[in-house]
Amino acid sequence: MVILGIDPGTNVMGYGVIESEGSKIKCLAVGVLDIHKVEDKYLKLKMIFDRVTGLCKSFQPDCLSIEAQFYEKNAQSMLKLGRAQGVAIAAAVNFGVEVFEYEPRKIKLAVTGYGNASKEQISKMLIGTLNLTEVPDKFDATDALAAAVCHHYQKRLPAAAKGANTWAAFIANNPNRIVK
């Protein structure tokens, strides 16, 4: 399975592509789209769309794991971030890519085991987990990789962790695990 991770942004968009096979994962690509010098906000959105389209063409991901918006005091910032996120999602969906959205805290928890981990901690954990020899110079890139790695871990959870909160629900989701 190929997972495209995106850390959406209107000035810098991070992206990371991993290949997941069983419990093994490897990094296929990581980088950023730096558009902070572009003044036209609509051109920025087109550039985000084009980059995600290019990543979809190049790597043919099975799914997109994208960081969800988080509450900010500045509504204008949230609106801009939502536009960037929406454009990235639209580009992926255009290629039939399934989309999964994770809150920043959940991504941090999945990668480091600590929901309030710093960007530095996430980066260091990913270096070890993915055996990266070249470390991205922007945290937007490692945040995108973290989103992809988060989805890798989430898809491997047993059915009970995905919503079965009673024994009856677990049994209904896992009839093959009942020993008679």
C-alpha positions, 0 to 999 in steps of 0.5 A: 500500500502506498500512502500519501501524507499531506501537511496542508499550508498556504505558504508551505505544504509538506508531503511525504509518501511511504510504502507500507507492506505488513508491518514494514514501511519505507519512505519513497519521497518527502518534501515541501511545496514552498509558495510563501513568495507567491502573492496571488492566493488563488495561484497558490491553491492551483500550485497545491492542486498541481503538486498533489496531482503530480504526486498522485501521478508519480506514486499512485497512492492508495490513500491520502492521510491529511492533517485535519484543521485545528482550532485557531483564534484567527478565523482568517487563518483557518479559512486559508488553511481549509482552502489549502486542505480542500484543494489537496483533498480534491486533487487526490479524490480526482485520482480515486484516492481514498482520504483519511483525516487525522487530528494533529494530536492523534498523529503525534500520539501514533508516531511518538506515543505522546500527543503533545510531542514537539516537531523536533521529537516527531522528526527524530522518531521518523528518522529512526522509524523510516531509516532516513539518511537525509533529514528534511530541513522543514518540519512541514515535510516531517509532519506530512510523513508523520500523517502517512505513518499515522495512517499506516499504524491506524490501518493495522489496528484490530477491529476492536480498536476501530470502534468495538467498545463492548464484547458483543461488538468485538465478537460481531466484528471478529467471528473467526476469533471465537474458539469453541 
